[in-house]
Amino acid sequence: MTTRAEINLWTSTGHAHDYLGRADSIPHRAEGEATLLEFVPANARRVLDLGTGDGRLLALVKTALAGRGEGSEGSADLEAVAVDFSPAMLAAAGKRFAGDSSVTIVSHNLDHPLPALGKFDAVVSSFAIHHLVHERKRALYAEIHDLLNSGGVFCNLEHVASPTQRLHEEFLHSIGYTVETEDPSNKLLDVETQLQWLREIGFVDVDCHWKWRELALLVGRTR
């Protein structure tokens, strides 16, 4: 669980493609994604996806909102913004959303403050923020709070730290890794600290709504 603040391999095309090749095989991932979708407001009109990767989570959110809107206004006026900095991921997201004018893809490194993106009803993220150093994680959470409309929601499906080294090693083994082969870009932090940060920043109804080993869904709303 060592933090290597200076290491981030996600600009590497090979590293990104390796992840995309195994993304569907991450144990219990679909459970976490399905739980996340429960918290996205049915009336959301602007959604931000931070660290979108190939757009997997954003596509699920768009499909869920479209389904909930059948027979009413629907999500015809939904606007989505997808943010990433990996050239390979941006290319993959561009391919996924080609021809979809409702999605704007923005190249931005989350190590730096978010650019002016407007206000949102929901901000989502999937296995991305744990690549940031801890101080930047907290600063980003505050930026997210300021981006959300009243009653907006932040849903972070995240890779978090285990309470003990033994549990960390068991998790790595369960996904086919070892301490020696785990991603050195990871800067893992425990659930409790992150939930407390969200509360201190001003989020309400903060909780961890789903967890399997080191995969967790952290959710908070704005007043």
mmCIF file of the C-alpha atoms, coordinates in Angstrom:
data_MODEL
# 
_entry.id   MODEL 
# 
loop_
_atom_site.group_PDB 
_atom_site.id 
_atom_site.type_symbol 
_atom_site.label_atom_id 
_atom_site.label_alt_id 
_atom_site.label_comp_id 
_atom_site.label_asym_id 
_atom_site.label_entity_id 
_atom_site.label_seq_id 
_atom_site.pdbx_PDB_ins_code 
_atom_site.Cartn_x 
_atom_site.Cartn_y 
_atom_site.Cartn_z 
_atom_site.occupancy 
_atom_site.B_iso_or_equiv 
_atom_site.pdbx_formal_charge 
_atom_site.auth_seq_id 
_atom_site.auth_comp_id 
_atom_site.auth_asym_id 
_atom_site.auth_atom_id 
_atom_site.pdbx_PDB_model_num 
ATOM 1   C CA . MET A 1 1   ? 0.000   0.000   0.000   1.00 0.00 ? 1   MET A CA 1 
ATOM 2   C CA . THR A 1 2   ? 2.998   2.238   -0.483  1.00 0.00 ? 2   THR A CA 1 
ATOM 3   C CA . THR A 1 3   ? 2.244   5.610   -2.046  1.00 0.00 ? 3   THR A CA 1 
ATOM 4   C CA . ARG A 1 4   ? 4.498   6.579   -4.924  1.00 0.00 ? 4   ARG A CA 1 
ATOM 5   C CA . ALA A 1 5   ? 3.476   10.191  -5.463  1.00 0.00 ? 5   ALA A CA 1 
ATOM 6   C CA . GLU A 1 6   ? 5.705   10.698  -8.463  1.00 0.00 ? 6   GLU A CA 1 
ATOM 7   C CA . ILE A 1 7   ? 4.481   7.673   -10.437 1.00 0.00 ? 7   ILE A CA 1 
ATOM 8   C CA . ASN A 1 8   ? 1.507   7.720   -12.809 1.00 0.00 ? 8   ASN A CA 1 
ATOM 9   C CA . LEU A 1 9   ? 1.617   5.262   -15.693 1.00 0.00 ? 9   LEU A CA 1 
ATOM 10  C CA . TRP A 1 10  ? -1.663  6.300   -17.271 1.00 0.00 ? 10  TRP A CA 1 
ATOM 11  C CA . THR A 1 11  ? -0.081  8.359   -20.032 1.00 0.00 ? 11  THR A CA 1 
ATOM 12  C CA . SER A 1 12  ? 1.277   5.058   -21.362 1.00 0.00 ? 12  SER A CA 1 
ATOM 13  C CA . THR A 1 13  ? -0.799  3.609   -24.210 1.00 0.00 ? 13  THR A CA 1 
ATOM 14  C CA . GLY A 1 14  ? 0.223   0.099   -23.239 1.00 0.00 ? 14  GLY A CA 1 
ATOM 15  C CA . HIS A 1 15  ? -0.848  0.594   -19.615 1.00 0.00 ? 15  HIS A CA 1 
ATOM 16  C CA . ALA A 1 16  ? -4.234  1.967   -20.679 1.00 0.00 ? 16  ALA A CA 1 
ATOM 17  C CA . HIS A 1 17  ? -4.848  -0.819  -23.186 1.00 0.00 ? 17  HIS A CA 1 
ATOM 18  C CA . ASP A 1 18  ? -3.891  -3.453  -20.614 1.00 0.00 ? 18  ASP A CA 1 
ATOM 19  C CA . TYR A 1 19  ? -6.526  -2.052  -18.260 1.00 0.00 ? 19  TYR A CA 1 
ATOM 20  C CA . LEU A 1 20  ? -9.208  -1.879  -20.937 1.00 0.00 ? 20  LEU A CA 1 
ATOM 21  C CA . GLY A 1 21  ? -8.471  -5.478  -21.869 1.00 0.00 ? 21  GLY A CA 1 
ATOM 22  C CA . ARG A 1 22  ? -9.306  -6.693  -18.383 1.00 0.00 ? 22  ARG A CA 1 
ATOM 23  C CA . ALA A 1 23  ? -11.898 -4.118  -17.285 1.00 0.00 ? 23  ALA A CA 1 
ATOM 24  C CA . ASP A 1 24  ? -14.803 -6.493  -17.785 1.00 0.00 ? 24  ASP A CA 1 
ATOM 25  C CA . SER A 1 25  ? -13.141 -9.183  -15.673 1.00 0.00 ? 25  SER A CA 1 
ATOM 26  C CA . ILE A 1 26  ? -12.767 -7.140  -12.475 1.00 0.00 ? 26  ILE A CA 1 
ATOM 27  C CA . PRO A 1 27  ? -14.695 -9.175  -9.871  1.00 0.00 ? 27  PRO A CA 1 
ATOM 28  C CA . HIS A 1 28  ? -18.007 -7.713  -8.716  1.00 0.00 ? 28  HIS A CA 1 
ATOM 29  C CA . ARG A 1 29  ? -17.507 -4.542  -10.770 1.00 0.00 ? 29  ARG A CA 1 
ATOM 30  C CA . ALA A 1 30  ? -20.993 -4.773  -12.285 1.00 0.00 ? 30  ALA A CA 1 
ATOM 31  C CA . GLU A 1 31  ? -22.490 -4.915  -8.775  1.00 0.00 ? 31  GLU A CA 1 
ATOM 32  C CA . GLY A 1 32  ? -20.799 -1.667  -7.833  1.00 0.00 ? 32  GLY A CA 1 
ATOM 33  C CA . GLU A 1 33  ? -21.834 0.007   -11.085 1.00 0.00 ? 33  GLU A CA 1 
ATOM 34  C CA . ALA A 1 34  ? -25.450 -1.111  -10.669 1.00 0.00 ? 34  ALA A CA 1 
ATOM 35  C CA . THR A 1 35  ? -25.524 0.284   -7.132  1.00 0.00 ? 35  THR A CA 1 
ATOM 36  C CA . LEU A 1 36  ? -24.040 3.574   -8.319  1.00 0.00 ? 36  LEU A CA 1 
ATOM 37  C CA . LEU A 1 37  ? -26.801 3.958   -10.896 1.00 0.00 ? 37  LEU A CA 1 
ATOM 38  C CA . GLU A 1 38  ? -29.401 3.829   -8.113  1.00 0.00 ? 38  GLU A CA 1 
ATOM 39  C CA . PHE A 1 39  ? -28.109 7.153   -6.781  1.00 0.00 ? 39  PHE A CA 1 
ATOM 40  C CA . VAL A 1 40  ? -28.032 9.139   -10.032 1.00 0.00 ? 40  VAL A CA 1 
ATOM 41  C CA . PRO A 1 41  ? -31.124 11.408  -9.964  1.00 0.00 ? 41  PRO A CA 1 
ATOM 42  C CA . ALA A 1 42  ? -33.705 10.398  -12.556 1.00 0.00 ? 42  ALA A CA 1 
ATOM 43  C CA . ASN A 1 43  ? -34.118 14.067  -13.492 1.00 0.00 ? 43  ASN A CA 1 
ATOM 44  C CA . ALA A 1 44  ? -30.388 14.711  -13.963 1.00 0.00 ? 44  ALA A CA 1 
ATOM 45  C CA . ARG A 1 45  ? -29.776 16.935  -16.978 1.00 0.00 ? 45  ARG A CA 1 
ATOM 46  C CA . ARG A 1 46  ? -25.995 17.515  -16.711 1.00 0.00 ? 46  ARG A CA 1 
ATOM 47  C CA . VAL A 1 47  ? -23.592 14.740  -15.725 1.00 0.00 ? 47  VAL A CA 1 
ATOM 48  C CA . LEU A 1 48  ? -19.810 14.903  -15.289 1.00 0.00 ? 48  LEU A CA 1 
ATOM 49  C CA . ASP A 1 49  ? -17.634 11.779  -15.446 1.00 0.00 ? 49  ASP A CA 1 
ATOM 50  C CA . LEU A 1 50  ? -14.146 12.261  -13.989 1.00 0.00 ? 50  LEU A CA 1 
ATOM 51  C CA . GLY A 1 51  ? -11.487 9.874   -15.270 1.00 0.00 ? 51  GLY A CA 1 
ATOM 52  C CA . THR A 1 52  ? -13.931 8.533   -17.840 1.00 0.00 ? 52  THR A CA 1 
ATOM 53  C CA . GLY A 1 53  ? -11.520 6.046   -19.401 1.00 0.00 ? 53  GLY A CA 1 
ATOM 54  C CA . ASP A 1 54  ? -13.267 4.596   -22.443 1.00 0.00 ? 54  ASP A CA 1 
ATOM 55  C CA . GLY A 1 55  ? -16.601 6.046   -21.258 1.00 0.00 ? 55  GLY A CA 1 
ATOM 56  C CA . ARG A 1 56  ? -17.875 2.778   -19.791 1.00 0.00 ? 56  ARG A CA 1 
ATOM 57  C CA . LEU A 1 57  ? -19.537 4.285   -16.703 1.00 0.00 ? 57  LEU A CA 1 
ATOM 58  C CA . LEU A 1 58  ? -20.914 7.325   -18.513 1.00 0.00 ? 58  LEU A CA 1 
ATOM 59  C CA . ALA A 1 59  ? -22.526 5.079   -21.102 1.00 0.00 ? 59  ALA A CA 1 
ATOM 60  C CA . LEU A 1 60  ? -24.213 3.119   -18.300 1.00 0.00 ? 60  LEU A CA 1 
ATOM 61  C CA . VAL A 1 61  ? -25.457 6.349   -16.708 1.00 0.00 ? 61  VAL A CA 1 
ATOM 62  C CA . LYS A 1 62  ? -26.855 7.609   -20.022 1.00 0.00 ? 62  LYS A CA 1 
ATOM 63  C CA . THR A 1 63  ? -28.639 4.311   -20.653 1.00 0.00 ? 63  THR A CA 1 
ATOM 64  C CA . ALA A 1 64  ? -30.098 4.260   -17.144 1.00 0.00 ? 64  ALA A CA 1 
ATOM 65  C CA . LEU A 1 65  ? -31.379 7.823   -17.404 1.00 0.00 ? 65  LEU A CA 1 
ATOM 66  C CA . ALA A 1 66  ? -32.885 7.147   -20.822 1.00 0.00 ? 66  ALA A CA 1 
ATOM 67  C CA . GLY A 1 67  ? -34.715 4.123   -19.423 1.00 0.00 ? 67  GLY A CA 1 
ATOM 68  C CA . ARG A 1 68  ? -36.091 6.022   -16.460 1.00 0.00 ? 68  ARG A CA 1 
ATOM 69  C CA . GLY A 1 69  ? -37.341 8.760   -18.770 1.00 0.00 ? 69  GLY A CA 1 
ATOM 70  C CA . GLU A 1 70  ? -39.511 6.566   -20.974 1.00 0.00 ? 70  GLU A CA 1 
ATOM 71  C CA . GLY A 1 71  ? -43.000 8.008   -21.220 1.00 0.00 ? 71  GLY A CA 1 
ATOM 72  C CA . SER A 1 72  ? -41.974 11.414  -19.859 1.00 0.00 ? 72  SER A CA 1 
ATOM 73  C CA . GLU A 1 73  ? -39.430 14.047  -20.741 1.00 0.00 ? 73  GLU A CA 1 
ATOM 74  C CA . GLY A 1 74  ? -36.731 11.386  -20.682 1.00 0.00 ? 74  GLY A CA 1 
ATOM 75  C CA . SER A 1 75  ? -33.080 12.249  -21.060 1.00 0.00 ? 75  SER A CA 1 
ATOM 76  C CA . ALA A 1 76  ? -33.376 13.835  -24.498 1.00 0.00 ? 76  ALA A CA 1 
ATOM 77  C CA . ASP A 1 77  ? -31.846 17.033  -23.154 1.00 0.00 ? 77  ASP A CA 1 
ATOM 78  C CA . LEU A 1 78  ? -29.124 15.295  -21.148 1.00 0.00 ? 78  LEU A CA 1 
ATOM 79  C CA . GLU A 1 79  ? -25.672 16.869  -21.426 1.00 0.00 ? 79  GLU A CA 1 
ATOM 80  C CA . ALA A 1 80  ? -22.616 14.916  -20.365 1.00 0.00 ? 80  ALA A CA 1 
ATOM 81  C CA . VAL A 1 81  ? -18.980 15.879  -19.947 1.00 0.00 ? 81  VAL A CA 1 
ATOM 82  C CA . ALA A 1 82  ? -16.286 13.184  -19.909 1.00 0.00 ? 82  ALA A CA 1 
ATOM 83  C CA . VAL A 1 83  ? -12.856 14.097  -18.518 1.00 0.00 ? 83  VAL A CA 1 
ATOM 84  C CA . ASP A 1 84  ? -9.612  12.139  -18.881 1.00 0.00 ? 84  ASP A CA 1 
ATOM 85  C CA . PHE A 1 85  ? -5.948  12.826  -19.659 1.00 0.00 ? 85  PHE A CA 1 
ATOM 86  C CA . SER A 1 86  ? -4.743  9.519   -21.108 1.00 0.00 ? 86  SER A CA 1 
ATOM 87  C CA . PRO A 1 87  ? -4.453  9.785   -24.910 1.00 0.00 ? 87  PRO A CA 1 
ATOM 88  C CA . ALA A 1 88  ? -5.450  6.121   -25.283 1.00 0.00 ? 88  ALA A CA 1 
ATOM 89  C CA . MET A 1 89  ? -8.495  6.548   -23.037 1.00 0.00 ? 89  MET A CA 1 
ATOM 90  C CA . LEU A 1 90  ? -9.557  9.760   -24.779 1.00 0.00 ? 90  LEU A CA 1 
ATOM 91  C CA . ALA A 1 91  ? -9.355  7.961   -28.123 1.00 0.00 ? 91  ALA A CA 1 
ATOM 92  C CA . ALA A 1 92  ? -11.425 5.060   -26.797 1.00 0.00 ? 92  ALA A CA 1 
ATOM 93  C CA . ALA A 1 93  ? -14.055 7.409   -25.350 1.00 0.00 ? 93  ALA A CA 1 
ATOM 94  C CA . GLY A 1 94  ? -14.148 9.344   -28.613 1.00 0.00 ? 94  GLY A CA 1 
ATOM 95  C CA . LYS A 1 95  ? -14.836 6.110   -30.464 1.00 0.00 ? 95  LYS A CA 1 
ATOM 96  C CA . ARG A 1 96  ? -17.573 5.067   -28.031 1.00 0.00 ? 96  ARG A CA 1 
ATOM 97  C CA . PHE A 1 97  ? -19.388 8.417   -28.232 1.00 0.00 ? 97  PHE A CA 1 
ATOM 98  C CA . ALA A 1 98  ? -18.740 9.160   -31.898 1.00 0.00 ? 98  ALA A CA 1 
ATOM 99  C CA . GLY A 1 99  ? -21.788 10.911  -33.302 1.00 0.00 ? 99  GLY A CA 1 
ATOM 100 C CA . ASP A 1 100 ? -23.289 11.504  -29.833 1.00 0.00 ? 100 ASP A CA 1 
ATOM 101 C CA . SER A 1 101 ? -23.610 15.282  -29.621 1.00 0.00 ? 101 SER A CA 1 
ATOM 102 C CA . SER A 1 102 ? -24.773 15.069  -25.986 1.00 0.00 ? 102 SER A CA 1 
ATOM 103 C CA . VAL A 1 103 ? -21.264 14.103  -24.823 1.00 0.00 ? 103 VAL A CA 1 
ATOM 104 C CA . THR A 1 104 ? -18.357 16.536  -24.638 1.00 0.00 ? 104 THR A CA 1 
ATOM 105 C CA . ILE A 1 105 ? -14.932 14.981  -24.080 1.00 0.00 ? 105 ILE A CA 1 
ATOM 106 C CA . VAL A 1 106 ? -12.394 17.130  -22.236 1.00 0.00 ? 106 VAL A CA 1 
ATOM 107 C CA . SER A 1 107 ? -8.670  16.427  -21.951 1.00 0.00 ? 107 SER A CA 1 
ATOM 108 C CA . HIS A 1 108 ? -7.589  17.332  -18.424 1.00 0.00 ? 108 HIS A CA 1 
ATOM 109 C CA . ASN A 1 109 ? -5.238  15.889  -15.815 1.00 0.00 ? 109 ASN A CA 1 
ATOM 110 C CA . LEU A 1 110 ? -7.013  15.583  -12.460 1.00 0.00 ? 110 LEU A CA 1 
ATOM 111 C CA . ASP A 1 111 ? -3.711  16.366  -10.733 1.00 0.00 ? 111 ASP A CA 1 
ATOM 112 C CA . HIS A 1 112 ? -4.624  19.979  -11.517 1.00 0.00 ? 112 HIS A CA 1 
ATOM 113 C CA . PRO A 1 113 ? -7.736  22.027  -10.569 1.00 0.00 ? 113 PRO A CA 1 
ATOM 114 C CA . LEU A 1 114 ? -10.750 21.383  -12.759 1.00 0.00 ? 114 LEU A CA 1 
ATOM 115 C CA . PRO A 1 115 ? -11.353 23.827  -15.600 1.00 0.00 ? 115 PRO A CA 1 
ATOM 116 C CA . ALA A 1 116 ? -14.571 25.836  -15.902 1.00 0.00 ? 116 ALA A CA 1 
ATOM 117 C CA . LEU A 1 117 ? -17.148 23.189  -16.788 1.00 0.00 ? 117 LEU A CA 1 
ATOM 118 C CA . GLY A 1 118 ? -20.404 24.683  -15.518 1.00 0.00 ? 118 GLY A CA 1 
ATOM 119 C CA . LYS A 1 119 ? -22.781 23.168  -12.976 1.00 0.00 ? 119 LYS A CA 1 
ATOM 120 C CA . PHE A 1 120 ? -23.952 19.567  -12.793 1.00 0.00 ? 120 PHE A CA 1 
ATOM 121 C CA . ASP A 1 121 ? -26.718 17.467  -11.278 1.00 0.00 ? 121 ASP A CA 1 
ATOM 122 C CA . ALA A 1 122 ? -24.437 14.459  -10.883 1.00 0.00 ? 122 ALA A CA 1 
ATOM 123 C CA . VAL A 1 123 ? -20.695 13.865  -10.835 1.00 0.00 ? 123 VAL A CA 1 
ATOM 124 C CA . VAL A 1 124 ? -19.546 10.269  -11.199 1.00 0.00 ? 124 VAL A CA 1 
ATOM 125 C CA . SER A 1 125 ? -16.149 8.605   -11.224 1.00 0.00 ? 125 SER A CA 1 
ATOM 126 C CA . SER A 1 126 ? -14.929 5.027   -11.514 1.00 0.00 ? 126 SER A CA 1 
ATOM 127 C CA . PHE A 1 127 ? -11.528 3.795   -10.321 1.00 0.00 ? 127 PHE A CA 1 
ATOM 128 C CA . ALA A 1 128 ? -9.735  7.041   -11.169 1.00 0.00 ? 128 ALA A CA 1 
ATOM 129 C CA . ILE A 1 129 ? -9.347  9.348   -8.168  1.00 0.00 ? 129 ILE A CA 1 
ATOM 130 C CA . HIS A 1 130 ? -7.145  6.868   -6.266  1.00 0.00 ? 130 HIS A CA 1 
ATOM 131 C CA . HIS A 1 131 ? -4.336  7.761   -8.680  1.00 0.00 ? 131 HIS A CA 1 
ATOM 132 C CA . LEU A 1 132 ? -4.120  11.227  -7.099  1.00 0.00 ? 132 LEU A CA 1 
ATOM 133 C CA . VAL A 1 133 ? -2.036  12.080  -4.047  1.00 0.00 ? 133 VAL A CA 1 
ATOM 134 C CA . HIS A 1 134 ? -4.175  12.386  -0.952  1.00 0.00 ? 134 HIS A CA 1 
ATOM 135 C CA . GLU A 1 135 ? -4.043  16.191  -0.702  1.00 0.00 ? 135 GLU A CA 1 
ATOM 136 C CA . ARG A 1 136 ? -5.281  16.443  -4.284  1.00 0.00 ? 136 ARG A CA 1 
ATOM 137 C CA . LYS A 1 137 ? -8.060  13.937  -3.618  1.00 0.00 ? 137 LYS A CA 1 
ATOM 138 C CA . ARG A 1 138 ? -9.476  16.177  -0.907  1.00 0.00 ? 138 ARG A CA 1 
ATOM 139 C CA . ALA A 1 139 ? -9.094  19.323  -2.994  1.00 0.00 ? 139 ALA A CA 1 
ATOM 140 C CA . LEU A 1 140 ? -10.874 17.627  -5.900  1.00 0.00 ? 140 LEU A CA 1 
ATOM 141 C CA . TYR A 1 141 ? -13.762 16.605  -3.637  1.00 0.00 ? 141 TYR A CA 1 
ATOM 142 C CA . ALA A 1 142 ? -14.199 20.266  -2.682  1.00 0.00 ? 142 ALA A CA 1 
ATOM 143 C CA . GLU A 1 143 ? -14.155 21.292  -6.348  1.00 0.00 ? 143 GLU A CA 1 
ATOM 144 C CA . ILE A 1 144 ? -16.805 18.665  -7.088  1.00 0.00 ? 144 ILE A CA 1 
ATOM 145 C CA . HIS A 1 145 ? -19.002 19.997  -4.284  1.00 0.00 ? 145 HIS A CA 1 
ATOM 146 C CA . ASP A 1 146 ? -18.821 23.473  -5.794  1.00 0.00 ? 146 ASP A CA 1 
ATOM 147 C CA . LEU A 1 147 ? -19.745 22.123  -9.253  1.00 0.00 ? 147 LEU A CA 1 
ATOM 148 C CA . LEU A 1 148 ? -22.939 20.442  -8.097  1.00 0.00 ? 148 LEU A CA 1 
ATOM 149 C CA . ASN A 1 149 ? -26.369 22.034  -8.168  1.00 0.00 ? 149 ASN A CA 1 
ATOM 150 C CA . SER A 1 150 ? -28.443 21.956  -4.985  1.00 0.00 ? 150 SER A CA 1 
ATOM 151 C CA . GLY A 1 151 ? -29.528 18.372  -4.414  1.00 0.00 ? 151 GLY A CA 1 
ATOM 152 C CA . GLY A 1 152 ? -26.816 17.095  -6.744  1.00 0.00 ? 152 GLY A CA 1 
ATOM 153 C CA . VAL A 1 153 ? -24.975 13.839  -6.105  1.00 0.00 ? 153 VAL A CA 1 
ATOM 154 C CA . PHE A 1 154 ? -21.358 12.694  -6.191  1.00 0.00 ? 154 PHE A CA 1 
ATOM 155 C CA . CYS A 1 155 ? -20.876 8.966   -6.781  1.00 0.00 ? 155 CYS A CA 1 
ATOM 156 C CA . ASN A 1 156 ? -17.324 7.644   -6.580  1.00 0.00 ? 156 ASN A CA 1 
ATOM 157 C CA . LEU A 1 157 ? -16.822 3.941   -7.359  1.00 0.00 ? 157 LEU A CA 1 
ATOM 158 C CA . GLU A 1 158 ? -13.301 3.685   -6.071  1.00 0.00 ? 158 GLU A CA 1 
ATOM 159 C CA . HIS A 1 159 ? -10.312 1.527   -5.253  1.00 0.00 ? 159 HIS A CA 1 
ATOM 160 C CA . VAL A 1 160 ? -9.657  2.102   -1.550  1.00 0.00 ? 160 VAL A CA 1 
ATOM 161 C CA . ALA A 1 161 ? -7.092  0.956   0.991   1.00 0.00 ? 161 ALA A CA 1 
ATOM 162 C CA . SER A 1 162 ? -7.542  -2.173  3.072   1.00 0.00 ? 162 SER A CA 1 
ATOM 163 C CA . PRO A 1 163 ? -7.239  -1.839  6.868   1.00 0.00 ? 163 PRO A CA 1 
ATOM 164 C CA . THR A 1 164 ? -4.300  -4.272  6.938   1.00 0.00 ? 164 THR A CA 1 
ATOM 165 C CA . GLN A 1 165 ? -1.495  -5.417  4.676   1.00 0.00 ? 165 GLN A CA 1 
ATOM 166 C CA . ARG A 1 166 ? -2.786  -8.992  4.772   1.00 0.00 ? 166 ARG A CA 1 
ATOM 167 C CA . LEU A 1 167 ? -6.184  -7.908  3.451   1.00 0.00 ? 167 LEU A CA 1 
ATOM 168 C CA . HIS A 1 168 ? -4.474  -5.835  0.771   1.00 0.00 ? 168 HIS A CA 1 
ATOM 169 C CA . GLU A 1 169 ? -2.471  -8.835  -0.381  1.00 0.00 ? 169 GLU A CA 1 
ATOM 170 C CA . GLU A 1 170 ? -5.600  -11.013 -0.373  1.00 0.00 ? 170 GLU A CA 1 
ATOM 171 C CA . PHE A 1 171 ? -7.367  -8.469  -2.567  1.00 0.00 ? 171 PHE A CA 1 
ATOM 172 C CA . LEU A 1 172 ? -4.460  -8.354  -5.007  1.00 0.00 ? 172 LEU A CA 1 
ATOM 173 C CA . HIS A 1 173 ? -4.464  -12.141 -5.199  1.00 0.00 ? 173 HIS A CA 1 
ATOM 174 C CA . SER A 1 174 ? -8.218  -12.135 -5.904  1.00 0.00 ? 174 SER A CA 1 
ATOM 175 C CA . ILE A 1 175 ? -7.689  -9.966  -8.993  1.00 0.00 ? 175 ILE A CA 1 
ATOM 176 C CA . GLY A 1 176 ? -4.589  -11.755 -10.213 1.00 0.00 ? 176 GLY A CA 1 
ATOM 177 C CA . TYR A 1 177 ? -1.865  -9.460  -8.854  1.00 0.00 ? 177 TYR A CA 1 
ATOM 178 C CA . THR A 1 178 ? 0.800   -9.453  -6.171  1.00 0.00 ? 178 THR A CA 1 
ATOM 179 C CA . VAL A 1 179 ? 2.483   -6.685  -4.200  1.00 0.00 ? 179 VAL A CA 1 
ATOM 180 C CA . GLU A 1 180 ? 5.276   -6.826  -6.748  1.00 0.00 ? 180 GLU A CA 1 
ATOM 181 C CA . THR A 1 181 ? 2.990   -6.512  -9.788  1.00 0.00 ? 181 THR A CA 1 
ATOM 182 C CA . GLU A 1 182 ? 0.324   -4.094  -8.526  1.00 0.00 ? 182 GLU A CA 1 
ATOM 183 C CA . ASP A 1 183 ? -0.037  -0.754  -10.307 1.00 0.00 ? 183 ASP A CA 1 
ATOM 184 C CA . PRO A 1 184 ? 2.536   1.661   -8.852  1.00 0.00 ? 184 PRO A CA 1 
ATOM 185 C CA . SER A 1 185 ? 0.219   4.516   -9.852  1.00 0.00 ? 185 SER A CA 1 
ATOM 186 C CA . ASN A 1 186 ? -2.171  3.563   -7.029  1.00 0.00 ? 186 ASN A CA 1 
ATOM 187 C CA . LYS A 1 187 ? -2.307  5.894   -4.027  1.00 0.00 ? 187 LYS A CA 1 
ATOM 188 C CA . LEU A 1 188 ? -4.903  4.147   -1.911  1.00 0.00 ? 188 LEU A CA 1 
ATOM 189 C CA . LEU A 1 189 ? -6.745  5.723   1.006   1.00 0.00 ? 189 LEU A CA 1 
ATOM 190 C CA . ASP A 1 190 ? -9.161  4.208   3.513   1.00 0.00 ? 190 ASP A CA 1 
ATOM 191 C CA . VAL A 1 191 ? -12.924 4.640   3.237   1.00 0.00 ? 191 VAL A CA 1 
ATOM 192 C CA . GLU A 1 192 ? -13.387 6.308   6.619   1.00 0.00 ? 192 GLU A CA 1 
ATOM 193 C CA . THR A 1 193 ? -11.021 9.176   5.893   1.00 0.00 ? 193 THR A CA 1 
ATOM 194 C CA . GLN A 1 194 ? -12.659 9.910   2.560   1.00 0.00 ? 194 GLN A CA 1 
ATOM 195 C CA . LEU A 1 195 ? -16.175 9.829   4.000   1.00 0.00 ? 195 LEU A CA 1 
ATOM 196 C CA . GLN A 1 196 ? -15.093 12.247  6.730   1.00 0.00 ? 196 GLN A CA 1 
ATOM 197 C CA . TRP A 1 197 ? -13.597 14.577  4.137   1.00 0.00 ? 197 TRP A CA 1 
ATOM 198 C CA . LEU A 1 198 ? -16.857 14.622  2.187   1.00 0.00 ? 198 LEU A CA 1 
ATOM 199 C CA . ARG A 1 199 ? -18.798 15.538  5.339   1.00 0.00 ? 199 ARG A CA 1 
ATOM 200 C CA . GLU A 1 200 ? -16.328 18.278  6.290   1.00 0.00 ? 200 GLU A CA 1 
ATOM 201 C CA . ILE A 1 201 ? -16.574 19.761  2.796   1.00 0.00 ? 201 ILE A CA 1 
ATOM 202 C CA . GLY A 1 202 ? -20.350 20.028  3.115   1.00 0.00 ? 202 GLY A CA 1 
ATOM 203 C CA . PHE A 1 203 ? -21.795 16.931  1.501   1.00 0.00 ? 203 PHE A CA 1 
ATOM 204 C CA . VAL A 1 204 ? -24.799 15.378  3.248   1.00 0.00 ? 204 VAL A CA 1 
ATOM 205 C CA . ASP A 1 205 ? -26.181 11.822  3.338   1.00 0.00 ? 205 ASP A CA 1 
ATOM 206 C CA . VAL A 1 206 ? -22.597 10.640  2.993   1.00 0.00 ? 206 VAL A CA 1 
ATOM 207 C CA . ASP A 1 207 ? -22.067 6.889   3.127   1.00 0.00 ? 207 ASP A CA 1 
ATOM 208 C CA . CYS A 1 208 ? -20.312 3.890   1.646   1.00 0.00 ? 208 CYS A CA 1 
ATOM 209 C CA . HIS A 1 209 ? -23.214 2.145   -0.075  1.00 0.00 ? 209 HIS A CA 1 
ATOM 210 C CA . TRP A 1 210 ? -21.384 -0.855  -1.520  1.00 0.00 ? 210 TRP A CA 1 
ATOM 211 C CA . LYS A 1 211 ? -18.062 -2.542  -0.873  1.00 0.00 ? 211 LYS A CA 1 
ATOM 212 C CA . TRP A 1 212 ? -16.207 -5.646  -1.930  1.00 0.00 ? 212 TRP A CA 1 
ATOM 213 C CA . ARG A 1 213 ? -12.720 -5.870  -0.445  1.00 0.00 ? 213 ARG A CA 1 
ATOM 214 C CA . GLU A 1 214 ? -10.895 -2.785  -1.855  1.00 0.00 ? 214 GLU A CA 1 
ATOM 215 C CA . LEU A 1 215 ? -13.681 -1.701  -4.207  1.00 0.00 ? 215 LEU A CA 1 
ATOM 216 C CA . ALA A 1 216 ? -16.153 0.751   -2.672  1.00 0.00 ? 216 ALA A CA 1 
ATOM 217 C CA . LEU A 1 217 ? -18.917 3.147   -3.653  1.00 0.00 ? 217 LEU A CA 1 
ATOM 218 C CA . LEU A 1 218 ? -18.792 6.471   -1.797  1.00 0.00 ? 218 LEU A CA 1 
ATOM 219 C CA . VAL A 1 219 ? -21.793 8.777   -2.228  1.00 0.00 ? 219 VAL A CA 1 
ATOM 220 C CA . GLY A 1 220 ? -22.662 12.259  -0.995  1.00 0.00 ? 220 GLY A CA 1 
ATOM 221 C CA . ARG A 1 221 ? -25.288 14.853  -1.863  1.00 0.00 ? 221 ARG A CA 1 
ATOM 222 C CA . THR A 1 222 ? -25.331 18.644  -1.774  1.00 0.00 ? 222 THR A CA 1 
ATOM 223 C CA . ARG A 1 223 ? -27.922 20.533  0.243   1.00 0.00 ? 223 ARG A CA 1 
# 
